[in-house]
Amino acid sequence: MCRWLAYSGRPVAMDTLLFKPGNSLIRQSLSAQRSIVPTNGDGFGLGWYADLPEPGVFRDTMPAWNDANLRSLSEQIRSPMFFAHVRASTGTATTRLNCHPFRYENWLFMHNGKIGGYAHIRRDLEQLIPREFYSFREGSTDSELFFYLMLANGLESDAAAAFTKTTATVLQVMADNRVIEPFRMTSACSDGKRIVALRYSSDGQSPTLYWAQGCEIWVEHGEVRFSEGRGCVLVLSEPLDAVGASWVEISESHLLIACGGDVQVRPFDPFGRERVPAHAGDEHRYLGA
């Protein structure tokens, strides 16, 4: 399984989050703490927004812990919104085109997880991608395929709805082909204005996902610090330290939307079944349908 983080807020140098924390994303590439697979050495990638509408992207197949260019770039690039990802392949080739994040026009997408039975149902899923998007598909991963299915399902107009429809589509194709392996994922996408992230699995065993919020962010002696208030949001596979910021775990089958410092976390069901709060006013605890 991979590890990733997404940041939105006041511009910061990317190395602030990639290298400086005690459990930085680069450290997670070598020894993740909350993942079944601790080593994520099958490549890495950065995607960041700056002055242009379309984000910049830098990806390579080198292990993130051993790439001097990554360290140098992350020290120099300041961005108000960026994605970073370290990859552990689930079976597809280790190539630059298979490294995350993936880009289409002003959109970025990254993913951690696996579509059950992907090798068996890949052709069925790829046939659902319209020609207008399929010509942009460069790699062979289920992650990139999911991204282009989201674009086909209206990502550019409603990211949350695209997550719902695409997840339901994948589950239906799996069922039609009698796939019994689970579909597990955490994913994030952005248009440069907002981050939409999802934690979901078909068997209730999703990879971990957390978020934290504050007015400003910095790192001190390996600990991540947030000043009080709103303005910056961090969504990530696992906490960057053990004792610093107040990391909030995103519950199983929940969707997060972060825009302009505001964060909304809500239940997610790909088949639209309504969930009822377990307690009035408790937005994070829900009863299953």
RAFEN-V20687 format. One record per residue. N is the residue number from 1. RES is the residue in one letter. SS is DSSP state (2 for helix, 1 for strand, 0 for the rest). BURIAL is I if it has 16 or more other ideal C-beta (glycine too) atoms within 10 Angstrom, else O. Layout:
# RAFEN-V20687
N_RES_SS_BURIAL, N_RES_SS_BURIAL
This chain:
# RAFEN-V20687
1_M_0_I, 2_C_0_I, 3_R_1_I, 4_W_1_I, 5_L_1_I, 6_A_1_I, 7_Y_1_I, 8_S_1_I, 9_G_1_I, 10_R_1_O, 11_P_1_I, 12_V_1_I, 13_A_1_O, 14_M_0_I, 15_D_2_I, 16_T_2_I, 17_L_2_I, 18_L_2_I, 19_F_0_I, 20_K_0_I, 21_P_0_I, 22_G_0_I, 23_N_0_I, 24_S_0_I, 25_L_2_I, 26_I_2_I, 27_R_2_I, 28_Q_2_I, 29_S_2_I, 30_L_2_O, 31_S_2_O, 32_A_0_I, 33_Q_0_O, 34_R_0_I, 35_S_0_I, 36_I_0_O, 37_V_0_O, 38_P_0_O, 39_T_0_O, 40_N_0_I, 41_G_0_I, 42_D_0_I, 43_G_0_I, 44_F_1_I, 45_G_1_I, 46_L_1_I, 47_G_1_I, 48_W_1_I, 49_Y_1_I, 50_A_0_I, 51_D_0_O, 52_L_0_O, 53_P_0_O, 54_E_0_O, 55_P_0_I, 56_G_1_O, 57_V_1_I, 58_F_1_I, 59_R_1_I, 60_D_1_O, 61_T_0_I, 62_M_0_I, 63_P_0_I, 64_A_2_I, 65_W_2_I, 66_N_2_O, 67_D_0_I, 68_A_2_O, 69_N_2_O, 70_L_2_I, 71_R_2_O, 72_S_2_O, 73_L_2_I, 74_S_2_I, 75_E_2_O, 76_Q_2_O, 77_I_0_I, 78_R_1_O, 79_S_1_I, 80_P_1_O, 81_M_1_I, 82_F_1_I, 83_F_1_I, 84_A_1_I, 85_H_1_I, 86_V_1_I, 87_R_0_I, 88_A_0_I, 89_S_0_I, 90_T_0_I, 91_G_0_O, 92_T_0_I, 93_A_0_O, 94_T_0_O, 95_T_0_I, 96_R_2_O, 97_L_2_I, 98_N_2_I, 99_C_0_I, 100_H_0_I, 101_P_0_I, 102_F_1_I, 103_R_1_I, 104_Y_1_I, 105_E_0_O, 106_N_0_O, 107_W_1_I, 108_L_1_I, 109_F_1_I, 110_M_1_I, 111_H_1_I, 112_N_1_I, 113_G_1_I, 114_K_1_I, 115_I_0_I, 116_G_0_I, 117_G_0_I, 118_Y_2_I, 119_A_2_O, 120_H_2_O, 121_I_2_I, 122_R_2_I, 123_R_2_O, 124_D_2_O, 125_L_2_I, 126_E_2_O, 127_Q_0_O, 128_L_0_I, 129_I_0_I, 130_P_0_O, 131_R_2_O, 132_E_2_O, 133_F_2_I, 134_Y_2_O, 135_S_0_O, 136_F_0_O, 137_R_0_I, 138_E_0_O, 139_G_0_I, 140_S_0_I, 141_T_0_I, 142_D_2_I, 143_S_2_I, 144_E_2_I, 145_L_2_I, 146_F_2_I, 147_F_2_I, 148_Y_2_I, 149_L_2_I, 150_M_2_I, 151_L_2_I, 152_A_2_I, 153_N_0_I, 154_G_0_O, 155_L_0_I, 156_E_0_O, 157_S_0_O, 158_D_0_O, 159_A_2_I, 160_A_2_I, 161_A_2_O, 162_A_2_I, 163_F_2_I, 164_T_2_I, 165_K_2_I, 166_T_2_I, 167_T_2_I, 168_A_2_O, 169_T_2_I, 170_V_2_I, 171_L_2_I, 172_Q_2_O, 173_V_2_I, 174_M_2_I, 175_A_2_O, 176_D_2_O, 177_N_0_O, 178_R_0_O, 179_V_0_I, 180_I_0_O, 181_E_0_O, 182_P_0_I, 183_F_0_I, 184_R_1_I, 185_M_1_I, 186_T_1_I, 187_S_1_I, 188_A_1_I, 189_C_1_I, 190_S_1_I, 191_D_0_I, 192_G_0_I, 193_K_0_O, 194_R_1_I, 195_I_1_I, 196_V_1_I, 197_A_1_I, 198_L_1_I, 199_R_1_I, 200_Y_1_I, 201_S_1_I, 202_S_0_I, 203_D_0_O, 204_G_0_O, 205_Q_0_O, 206_S_0_I, 207_P_0_I, 208_T_0_I, 209_L_0_I, 210_Y_1_I, 211_W_1_I, 212_A_1_I, 213_Q_1_I, 214_G_1_I, 215_C_0_O, 216_E_0_O, 217_I_1_I, 218_W_1_O, 219_V_1_I, 220_E_1_O, 221_H_0_O, 222_G_0_I, 223_E_1_I, 224_V_1_I, 225_R_1_O, 226_F_1_I, 227_S_0_O, 228_E_0_O, 229_G_0_O, 230_R_0_O, 231_G_0_I, 232_C_1_I, 233_V_1_I, 234_L_1_I, 235_V_1_I, 236_L_1_I, 237_S_0_I, 238_E_0_I, 239_P_0_I, 240_L_0_I, 241_D_0_I, 242_A_0_O, 243_V_0_O, 244_G_0_I, 245_A_0_I, 246_S_0_O, 247_W_0_I, 248_V_1_I, 249_E_1_O, 250_I_0_I, 251_S_0_O, 252_E_0_I, 253_S_0_I, 254_H_1_I, 255_L_1_I, 256_L_1_I, 257_I_1_O, 258_A_1_I, 259_C_1_O, 260_G_0_O, 261_G_0_I, 262_D_1_O, 263_V_1_I, 264_Q_1_O, 265_V_1_I, 266_R_1_O, 267_P_1_I, 268_F_0_I, 269_D_0_I, 270_P_0_I, 271_F_0_O, 272_G_0_O, 273_R_0_O, 274_E_0_O, 275_R_0_O, 276_V_1_O, 277_P_1_O, 278_A_0_O, 279_H_0_O, 280_A_0_O, 281_G_0_O, 282_D_0_O, 283_E_0_O, 284_H_0_O, 285_R_0_O, 286_Y_1_I, 287_L_1_O, 288_G_0_O, 289_A_0_O
